[in-house]
Amino acid sequence: MLQGIASGLLGPRSFEGGFGTAALGLGLHFFIALSAATVYFTATRIWPSLLRRPLRSGIVFGLCVWAFMRFVVIPLSLVRMGHPGPLLIANQLFIHAFGVGVPIAWIAARSAQDLALEPLETKSPEE
């Protein structure tokens, strides 16, 4: 799987690269996940309502991540794959909704809640 992710940059030769291309794939996977989380956190600054319903918001966001990867990132990459069957698509949708979107939304909501409980540091006018 990790070499498959690396194939987005390297094409089919990534499957001949052993540990090196697997490590590249792992790094790319974390970069993509961090990018998705950054997009969600940024969106919560524009639409704070995303923080109030993390389950619903997370499912929708996860499905948007899947669509962006499927219809933008993969076509622009060097990955060459056929059309996935309905079972594979259903699996991908489920994983992105509940394994990507919901955890990101839940952590964002929890982080915002934790930050709201901490007192704000204010400087006195003399400083």
KETORMI-115736 format. One record per atom (N, C-alpha, C): residue in three letters; atom name; x, y, z. Coordinates in Angstrom, 2 decimals, m for minus. Layout:
N
[pt 'Ala','CA',[X,Y,Z]]
...
This chain:
127
[pt 'Met','N',[0.82,m1.19,0.00]]
[pt 'Met','CA',[0.00,0.00,0.00]]
[pt 'Met','C',[0.87,1.26,0.00]]
[pt 'Leu','N',[1.92,1.27,0.81]]
[pt 'Leu','CA',[2.75,2.47,0.89]]
[pt 'Leu','C',[3.47,2.74,m0.42]]
[pt 'Gln','N',[3.92,1.69,m1.09]]
[pt 'Gln','CA',[4.55,1.88,m2.39]]
[pt 'Gln','C',[3.52,2.35,m3.42]]
[pt 'Gly','N',[2.28,1.95,m3.24]]
[pt 'Gly','CA',[1.20,2.44,m4.10]]
[pt 'Gly','C',[1.01,3.94,m3.95]]
[pt 'Ile','N',[1.13,4.43,m2.71]]
[pt 'Ile','CA',[1.04,5.87,m2.49]]
[pt 'Ile','C',[2.23,6.57,m3.14]]
[pt 'Ala','N',[3.40,6.01,m2.98]]
[pt 'Ala','CA',[4.60,6.59,m3.60]]
[pt 'Ala','C',[4.51,6.57,m5.12]]
[pt 'Ser','N',[3.74,5.66,m5.67]]
[pt 'Ser','CA',[3.62,5.59,m7.13]]
[pt 'Ser','C',[2.95,6.84,m7.69]]
[pt 'Gly','N',[2.30,7.61,m6.84]]
[pt 'Gly','CA',[1.73,8.88,m7.30]]
[pt 'Gly','C',[2.82,9.83,m7.78]]
[pt 'Leu','N',[3.99,9.74,m7.17]]
[pt 'Leu','CA',[5.13,10.57,m7.60]]
[pt 'Leu','C',[6.07,9.84,m8.55]]
[pt 'Leu','N',[6.26,8.54,m8.31]]
[pt 'Leu','CA',[7.28,7.79,m9.04]]
[pt 'Leu','C',[6.75,6.91,m10.16]]
[pt 'Gly','N',[5.45,6.70,m10.19]]
[pt 'Gly','CA',[4.89,5.80,m11.19]]
[pt 'Gly','C',[5.14,4.35,m10.80]]
[pt 'Pro','N',[5.02,3.44,m11.76]]
[pt 'Pro','CA',[5.15,2.01,m11.49]]
[pt 'Pro','C',[6.49,1.59,m10.90]]
[pt 'Arg','N',[7.54,2.36,m11.14]]
[pt 'Arg','CA',[8.86,1.97,m10.62]]
[pt 'Arg','C',[8.92,2.03,m9.09]]
[pt 'Ser','N',[7.92,2.64,m8.45]]
[pt 'Ser','CA',[7.92,2.69,m6.98]]
[pt 'Ser','C',[7.83,1.29,m6.37]]
[pt 'Phe','N',[7.25,0.35,m7.11]]
[pt 'Phe','CA',[7.09,m1.01,m6.59]]
[pt 'Phe','C',[8.40,m1.79,m6.62]]
[pt 'Glu','N',[9.42,m1.22,m7.24]]
[pt 'Glu','CA',[10.74,m1.85,m7.28]]
[pt 'Glu','C',[11.71,m1.22,m6.29]]
[pt 'Gly','N',[11.25,m0.23,m5.53]]
[pt 'Gly','CA',[12.14,0.54,m4.67]]
[pt 'Gly','C',[12.31,0.01,m3.27]]
[pt 'Gly','N',[11.60,m1.02,m2.89]]
[pt 'Gly','CA',[11.76,m1.59,m1.55]]
[pt 'Gly','C',[11.40,m0.64,m0.44]]
[pt 'Phe','N',[12.21,m0.69,0.63]]
[pt 'Phe','CA',[11.93,0.08,1.84]]
[pt 'Phe','C',[11.92,1.59,1.55]]
[pt 'Gly','N',[12.78,2.03,0.68]]
[pt 'Gly','CA',[12.88,3.47,0.39]]
[pt 'Gly','C',[11.59,4.05,m0.14]]
[pt 'Thr','N',[10.98,3.36,m1.10]]
[pt 'Thr','CA',[9.73,3.90,m1.66]]
[pt 'Thr','C',[8.57,3.68,m0.69]]
[pt 'Ala','N',[8.65,2.64,0.14]]
[pt 'Ala','CA',[7.61,2.46,1.17]]
[pt 'Ala','C',[7.70,3.61,2.18]]
[pt 'Ala','N',[8.92,4.00,2.55]]
[pt 'Ala','CA',[9.10,5.12,3.48]]
[pt 'Ala','C',[8.59,6.42,2.86]]
[pt 'Leu','N',[8.85,6.61,1.57]]
[pt 'Leu','CA',[8.33,7.78,0.87]]
[pt 'Leu','C',[6.80,7.77,0.91]]
[pt 'Gly','N',[6.21,6.63,0.65]]
[pt 'Gly','CA',[4.75,6.50,0.69]]
[pt 'Gly','C',[4.19,6.82,2.07]]
[pt 'Leu','N',[4.87,6.36,3.11]]
[pt 'Leu','CA',[4.44,6.66,4.47]]
[pt 'Leu','C',[4.51,8.17,4.75]]
[pt 'Gly','N',[5.59,8.78,4.32]]
[pt 'Gly','CA',[5.72,10.23,4.49]]
[pt 'Gly','C',[4.65,10.99,3.73]]
[pt 'Leu','N',[4.37,10.56,2.51]]
[pt 'Leu','CA',[3.31,11.21,1.72]]
[pt 'Leu','C',[1.94,11.02,2.37]]
[pt 'His','N',[1.72,9.82,2.91]]
[pt 'His','CA',[0.44,9.54,3.57]]
[pt 'His','C',[0.22,10.48,4.76]]
[pt 'Phe','N',[1.26,10.68,5.58]]
[pt 'Phe','CA',[1.15,11.59,6.71]]
[pt 'Phe','C',[1.02,13.04,6.25]]
[pt 'Phe','N',[1.71,13.41,5.17]]
[pt 'Phe','CA',[1.59,14.76,4.63]]
[pt 'Phe','C',[0.15,15.02,4.17]]
[pt 'Ile','N',[m0.44,14.06,3.49]]
[pt 'Ile','CA',[m1.82,14.21,3.02]]
[pt 'Ile','C',[m2.78,14.32,4.20]]
[pt 'Ala','N',[m2.59,13.47,5.22]]
[pt 'Ala','CA',[m3.46,13.50,6.40]]
[pt 'Ala','C',[m3.33,14.83,7.14]]
[pt 'Leu','N',[m2.10,15.30,7.30]]
[pt 'Leu','CA',[m1.88,16.58,7.98]]
[pt 'Leu','C',[m2.47,17.73,7.17]]
[pt 'Ser','N',[m2.37,17.64,5.86]]
[pt 'Ser','CA',[m2.97,18.67,5.00]]
[pt 'Ser','C',[m4.48,18.69,5.15]]
[pt 'Ala','N',[m5.10,17.52,5.19]]
[pt 'Ala','CA',[m6.55,17.45,5.37]]
[pt 'Ala','C',[m6.96,18.04,6.72]]
[pt 'Ala','N',[m6.21,17.71,7.77]]
[pt 'Ala','CA',[m6.52,18.26,9.09]]
[pt 'Ala','C',[m6.36,19.77,9.10]]
[pt 'Thr','N',[m5.34,20.27,8.43]]
[pt 'Thr','CA',[m5.11,21.72,8.37]]
[pt 'Thr','C',[m6.27,22.41,7.65]]
[pt 'Val','N',[m6.74,21.82,6.57]]
[pt 'Val','CA',[m7.89,22.38,5.85]]
[pt 'Val','C',[m9.11,22.44,6.76]]
[pt 'Tyr','N',[m9.35,21.36,7.51]]
[pt 'Tyr','CA',[m10.52,21.33,8.40]]
[pt 'Tyr','C',[m10.39,22.38,9.50]]
[pt 'Phe','N',[m9.22,22.43,10.15]]
[pt 'Phe','CA',[m9.01,23.41,11.22]]
[pt 'Phe','C',[m9.20,24.84,10.69]]
[pt 'Thr','N',[m8.69,25.10,9.49]]
[pt 'Thr','CA',[m8.86,26.42,8.88]]
[pt 'Thr','C',[m10.33,26.69,8.61]]
[pt 'Ala','N',[m11.05,25.70,8.13]]
[pt 'Ala','CA',[m12.48,25.86,7.84]]
[pt 'Ala','C',[m13.27,26.16,9.10]]
[pt 'Thr','N',[m12.85,25.62,10.25]]
[pt 'Thr','CA',[m13.57,25.89,11.50]]
[pt 'Thr','C',[m13.42,27.35,11.93]]
[pt 'Arg','N',[m12.37,28.00,11.47]]
[pt 'Arg','CA',[m12.22,29.43,11.79]]
[pt 'Arg','C',[m13.20,30.26,10.97]]
[pt 'Ile','N',[m13.55,29.77,9.78]]
[pt 'Ile','CA',[m14.50,30.48,8.91]]
[pt 'Ile','C',[m15.93,30.09,9.28]]
[pt 'Trp','N',[m16.14,28.80,9.54]]
[pt 'Trp','CA',[m17.47,28.27,9.90]]
[pt 'Trp','C',[m17.38,27.56,11.25]]
[pt 'Pro','N',[m17.49,28.29,12.35]]
[pt 'Pro','CA',[m17.38,27.68,13.67]]
[pt 'Pro','C',[m18.45,26.62,13.94]]
[pt 'Ser','N',[m19.52,26.63,13.16]]
[pt 'Ser','CA',[m20.58,25.62,13.34]]
[pt 'Ser','C',[m20.06,24.21,13.09]]
[pt 'Leu','N',[m18.94,24.08,12.38]]
[pt 'Leu','CA',[m18.34,22.76,12.16]]
[pt 'Leu','C',[m17.93,22.11,13.48]]
[pt 'Leu','N',[m17.67,22.93,14.48]]
[pt 'Leu','CA',[m17.22,22.42,15.77]]
[pt 'Leu','C',[m18.38,21.89,16.62]]
[pt 'Arg','N',[m19.60,22.34,16.33]]
[pt 'Arg','CA',[m20.74,21.95,17.16]]
[pt 'Arg','C',[m21.27,20.55,16.86]]
[pt 'Arg','N',[m21.10,20.09,15.66]]
[pt 'Arg','CA',[m21.58,18.76,15.27]]
[pt 'Arg','C',[m20.45,17.99,14.59]]
[pt 'Pro','N',[m19.47,17.51,15.37]]
[pt 'Pro','CA',[m18.30,16.87,14.76]]
[pt 'Pro','C',[m18.62,15.58,14.01]]
[pt 'Leu','N',[m19.63,14.83,14.42]]
[pt 'Leu','CA',[m19.95,13.60,13.70]]
[pt 'Leu','C',[m20.45,13.91,12.30]]
[pt 'Arg','N',[m21.45,14.75,12.21]]
[pt 'Arg','CA',[m22.01,15.11,10.91]]
[pt 'Arg','C',[m20.97,15.83,10.04]]
[pt 'Ser','N',[m20.30,16.81,10.63]]
[pt 'Ser','CA',[m19.29,17.58,9.88]]
[pt 'Ser','C',[m18.15,16.68,9.44]]
[pt 'Gly','N',[m17.74,15.76,10.31]]
[pt 'Gly','CA',[m16.64,14.87,9.98]]
[pt 'Gly','C',[m16.97,13.92,8.85]]
[pt 'Ile','N',[m18.18,13.38,8.87]]
[pt 'Ile','CA',[m18.59,12.47,7.79]]
[pt 'Ile','C',[m18.57,13.21,6.45]]
[pt 'Val','N',[m19.16,14.39,6.44]]
[pt 'Val','CA',[m19.20,15.18,5.19]]
[pt 'Val','C',[m17.78,15.54,4.75]]
[pt 'Phe','N',[m16.95,15.97,5.70]]
[pt 'Phe','CA',[m15.57,16.33,5.36]]
[pt 'Phe','C',[m14.81,15.12,4.83]]
[pt 'Gly','N',[m14.94,13.97,5.47]]
[pt 'Gly','CA',[m14.27,12.77,5.01]]
[pt 'Gly','C',[m14.66,12.40,3.59]]
[pt 'Leu','N',[m15.94,12.55,3.27]]
[pt 'Leu','CA',[m16.40,12.26,1.91]]
[pt 'Leu','C',[m15.84,13.28,0.91]]
[pt 'Cys','N',[m15.70,14.52,1.36]]
[pt 'Cys','CA',[m15.08,15.54,0.50]]
[pt 'Cys','C',[m13.59,15.24,0.26]]
[pt 'Val','N',[m12.92,14.76,1.30]]
[pt 'Val','CA',[m11.51,14.37,1.14]]
[pt 'Val','C',[m11.40,13.26,0.11]]
[pt 'Trp','N',[m12.29,12.25,0.22]]
[pt 'Trp','CA',[m12.27,11.15,m0.74]]
[pt 'Trp','C',[m12.48,11.68,m2.16]]
[pt 'Ala','N',[m13.47,12.54,m2.34]]
[pt 'Ala','CA',[m13.76,13.06,m3.68]]
[pt 'Ala','C',[m12.58,13.86,m4.23]]
[pt 'Phe','N',[m11.96,14.67,m3.38]]
[pt 'Phe','CA',[m10.80,15.45,m3.82]]
[pt 'Phe','C',[m9.65,14.53,m4.23]]
[pt 'Met','N',[m9.40,13.51,m3.43]]
[pt 'Met','CA',[m8.32,12.57,m3.77]]
[pt 'Met','C',[m8.66,11.83,m5.07]]
[pt 'Arg','N',[m9.88,11.36,m5.17]]
[pt 'Arg','CA',[m10.29,10.51,m6.30]]
[pt 'Arg','C',[m10.35,11.29,m7.62]]
[pt 'Phe','N',[m10.86,12.52,m7.56]]
[pt 'Phe','CA',[m11.13,13.24,m8.80]]
[pt 'Phe','C',[m10.13,14.36,m9.11]]
[pt 'Val','N',[m9.25,14.70,m8.16]]
[pt 'Val','CA',[m8.25,15.74,m8.41]]
[pt 'Val','C',[m6.83,15.17,m8.26]]
[pt 'Val','N',[m6.51,14.66,m7.08]]
[pt 'Val','CA',[m5.13,14.24,m6.80]]
[pt 'Val','C',[m4.72,13.05,m7.65]]
[pt 'Ile','N',[m5.50,11.99,m7.63]]
[pt 'Ile','CA',[m5.12,10.76,m8.36]]
[pt 'Ile','C',[m5.01,11.02,m9.87]]
[pt 'Pro','N',[m5.97,11.73,m10.49]]
[pt 'Pro','CA',[m5.79,11.99,m11.93]]
[pt 'Pro','C',[m4.56,12.83,m12.26]]
[pt 'Leu','N',[m4.13,13.68,m11.33]]
[pt 'Leu','CA',[m2.94,14.50,m11.58]]
[pt 'Leu','C',[m1.64,13.77,m11.26]]
[pt 'Ser','N',[m1.74,12.60,m10.62]]
[pt 'Ser','CA',[m0.55,11.86,m10.22]]
[pt 'Ser','C',[m0.14,10.88,m11.32]]
[pt 'Leu','N',[0.92,10.12,m11.03]]
[pt 'Leu','CA',[1.39,9.10,m11.97]]
[pt 'Leu','C',[0.74,7.73,m11.73]]
[pt 'Val','N',[m0.20,7.68,m10.80]]
[pt 'Val','CA',[m0.90,6.41,m10.52]]
[pt 'Val','C',[m1.77,6.06,m11.72]]
[pt 'Arg','N',[m1.65,4.84,m12.16]]
[pt 'Arg','CA',[m2.47,4.36,m13.27]]
[pt 'Arg','C',[m3.27,3.17,m12.76]]
[pt 'Met','N',[m4.55,3.40,m12.56]]
[pt 'Met','CA',[m5.40,2.33,m12.06]]
[pt 'Met','C',[m6.71,2.35,m12.81]]
[pt 'Gly','N',[m7.33,1.21,m12.85]]
[pt 'Gly','CA',[m8.63,1.11,m13.49]]
[pt 'Gly','C',[m9.72,1.65,m12.58]]
[pt 'His','N',[m10.93,1.56,m13.05]]
[pt 'His','CA',[m12.07,2.01,m12.26]]
[pt 'His','C',[m12.34,1.01,m11.14]]
[pt 'Pro','N',[m12.38,1.47,m9.89]]
[pt 'Pro','CA',[m12.65,0.54,m8.79]]
[pt 'Pro','C',[m14.10,0.08,m8.81]]
[pt 'Gly','N',[m14.32,m1.13,m8.36]]
[pt 'Gly','CA',[m15.67,m1.66,m8.31]]
[pt 'Gly','C',[m16.48,m1.03,m7.19]]
[pt 'Pro','N',[m17.78,m1.30,m7.17]]
[pt 'Pro','CA',[m18.66,m0.68,m6.18]]
[pt 'Pro','C',[m18.30,m1.05,m4.74]]
[pt 'Leu','N',[m17.83,m2.27,m4.51]]
[pt 'Leu','CA',[m17.46,m2.67,m3.15]]
[pt 'Leu','C',[m16.23,m1.90,m2.67]]
[pt 'Leu','N',[m15.25,m1.71,m3.54]]
[pt 'Leu','CA',[m14.06,m0.94,m3.18]]
[pt 'Leu','C',[m14.42,0.53,m2.94]]
[pt 'Ile','N',[m15.27,1.08,m3.76]]
[pt 'Ile','CA',[m15.70,2.48,m3.57]]
[pt 'Ile','C',[m16.44,2.62,m2.24]]
[pt 'Ala','N',[m17.33,1.69,m1.93]]
[pt 'Ala','CA',[m18.06,1.73,m0.66]]
[pt 'Ala','C',[m17.08,1.67,0.52]]
[pt 'Asn','N',[m16.08,0.81,0.42]]
[pt 'Asn','CA',[m15.07,0.68,1.46]]
[pt 'Asn','C',[m14.29,1.99,1.62]]
[pt 'Gln','N',[m13.89,2.59,0.51]]
[pt 'Gln','CA',[m13.15,3.85,0.56]]
[pt 'Gln','C',[m13.98,4.97,1.17]]
[pt 'Leu','N',[m15.25,5.03,0.80]]
[pt 'Leu','CA',[m16.14,6.06,1.35]]
[pt 'Leu','C',[m16.29,5.89,2.85]]
[pt 'Phe','N',[m16.48,4.65,3.30]]
[pt 'Phe','CA',[m16.63,4.39,4.73]]
[pt 'Phe','C',[m15.37,4.78,5.50]]
[pt 'Ile','N',[m14.22,4.36,4.97]]
[pt 'Ile','CA',[m12.95,4.67,5.65]]
[pt 'Ile','C',[m12.71,6.17,5.71]]
[pt 'His','N',[m12.97,6.87,4.62]]
[pt 'His','CA',[m12.73,8.31,4.63]]
[pt 'His','C',[m13.73,9.04,5.52]]
[pt 'Ala','N',[m14.98,8.59,5.55]]
[pt 'Ala','CA',[m15.98,9.25,6.40]]
[pt 'Ala','C',[m15.66,9.05,7.88]]
[pt 'Phe','N',[m15.43,7.78,8.26]]
[pt 'Phe','CA',[m15.30,7.47,9.69]]
[pt 'Phe','C',[m13.86,7.32,10.17]]
[pt 'Gly','N',[m12.93,7.09,9.28]]
[pt 'Gly','CA',[m11.53,6.93,9.67]]
[pt 'Gly','C',[m10.69,8.17,9.42]]
[pt 'Val','N',[m11.20,9.08,8.62]]
[pt 'Val','CA',[m10.47,10.32,8.32]]
[pt 'Val','C',[m11.26,11.53,8.84]]
[pt 'Gly','N',[m12.45,11.71,8.31]]
[pt 'Gly','CA',[m13.24,12.90,8.62]]
[pt 'Gly','C',[m13.66,13.01,10.08]]
[pt 'Val','N',[m14.24,11.95,10.62]]
[pt 'Val','CA',[m14.74,12.01,12.00]]
[pt 'Val','C',[m13.61,12.23,13.00]]
[pt 'Pro','N',[m12.49,11.50,12.92]]
[pt 'Pro','CA',[m11.41,11.79,13.89]]
[pt 'Pro','C',[m10.88,13.22,13.79]]
[pt 'Ile','N',[m10.73,13.73,12.58]]
[pt 'Ile','CA',[m10.26,15.11,12.42]]
[pt 'Ile','C',[m11.26,16.08,13.04]]
[pt 'Ala','N',[m12.55,15.89,12.75]]
[pt 'Ala','CA',[m13.57,16.79,13.29]]
[pt 'Ala','C',[m13.67,16.68,14.81]]
[pt 'Trp','N',[m13.57,15.48,15.33]]
[pt 'Trp','CA',[m13.66,15.28,16.78]]
[pt 'Trp','C',[m12.48,15.94,17.49]]
[pt 'Ile','N',[m11.28,15.77,16.95]]
[pt 'Ile','CA',[m10.09,16.38,17.56]]
[pt 'Ile','C',[m10.18,17.91,17.48]]
[pt 'Ala','N',[m10.67,18.42,16.36]]
[pt 'Ala','CA',[m10.83,19.87,16.22]]
[pt 'Ala','C',[m11.83,20.41,17.25]]
[pt 'Ala','N',[m12.95,19.72,17.41]]
[pt 'Ala','CA',[m13.97,20.15,18.37]]
[pt 'Ala','C',[m13.43,20.06,19.79]]
[pt 'Arg','N',[m12.74,18.99,20.09]]
[pt 'Arg','CA',[m12.17,18.82,21.43]]
[pt 'Arg','C',[m11.10,19.86,21.72]]
[pt 'Ser','N',[m10.26,20.14,20.74]]
[pt 'Ser','CA',[m9.22,21.15,20.91]]
[pt 'Ser','C',[m9.82,22.54,21.13]]
[pt 'Ala','N',[m10.85,22.86,20.38]]
[pt 'Ala','CA',[m11.50,24.16,20.54]]
[pt 'Ala','C',[m12.14,24.26,21.92]]
[pt 'Gln','N',[m12.71,23.17,22.39]]
[pt 'Gln','CA',[m13.33,23.15,23.72]]
[pt 'Gln','C',[m12.26,23.33,24.80]]
[pt 'Asp','N',[m11.15,22.62,24.66]]
[pt 'Asp','CA',[m10.07,22.75,25.64]]
[pt 'Asp','C',[m9.50,24.16,25.67]]
[pt 'Leu','N',[m9.35,24.77,24.51]]
[pt 'Leu','CA',[m8.82,26.13,24.45]]
[pt 'Leu','C',[m9.77,27.12,25.07]]
[pt 'Ala','N',[m11.07,26.90,24.94]]
[pt 'Ala','CA',[m12.07,27.81,25.50]]
[pt 'Ala','C',[m12.06,27.76,27.03]]
[pt 'Leu','N',[m11.62,26.66,27.62]]
[pt 'Leu','CA',[m11.61,26.52,29.07]]
[pt 'Leu','C',[m10.40,27.18,29.71]]
[pt 'Glu','N',[m9.35,27.40,28.93]]
[pt 'Glu','CA',[m8.14,28.00,29.48]]
[pt 'Glu','C',[m8.31,29.52,29.52]]
[pt 'Pro','N',[m7.86,30.15,30.59]]
[pt 'Pro','CA',[m7.96,31.62,30.65]]
[pt 'Pro','C',[m7.04,32.26,29.62]]
[pt 'Leu','N',[m7.52,33.34,29.06]]
[pt 'Leu','CA',[m6.71,34.06,28.08]]
[pt 'Leu','C',[m5.68,34.89,28.83]]
[pt 'Glu','N',[m4.48,34.90,28.30]]
[pt 'Glu','CA',[m3.44,35.73,28.89]]
[pt 'Glu','C',[m3.59,37.14,28.34]]
[pt 'Thr','N',[m3.71,38.08,29.24]]
[pt 'Thr','CA',[m3.82,39.46,28.80]]
[pt 'Thr','C',[m2.66,40.24,29.39]]
[pt 'Lys','N',[m2.22,41.20,28.64]]
[pt 'Lys','CA',[m1.13,42.06,29.11]]
[pt 'Lys','C',[m1.75,43.34,29.67]]
[pt 'Ser','N',[m1.17,43.80,30.73]]
[pt 'Ser','CA',[m1.64,45.07,31.29]]
[pt 'Ser','C',[m1.14,46.21,30.42]]
[pt 'Pro','N',[m1.82,47.35,30.46]]
[pt 'Pro','CA',[m1.40,48.47,29.61]]
[pt 'Pro','C',[0.02,48.96,29.91]]
[pt 'Glu','N',[0.54,48.67,31.12]]
[pt 'Glu','CA',[1.88,49.12,31.46]]
[pt 'Glu','C',[2.95,48.34,30.70]]
[pt 'Glu','N',[2.65,47.15,30.24]]
[pt 'Glu','CA',[3.65,46.31,29.58]]
[pt 'Glu','C',[3.91,46.73,28.18]]
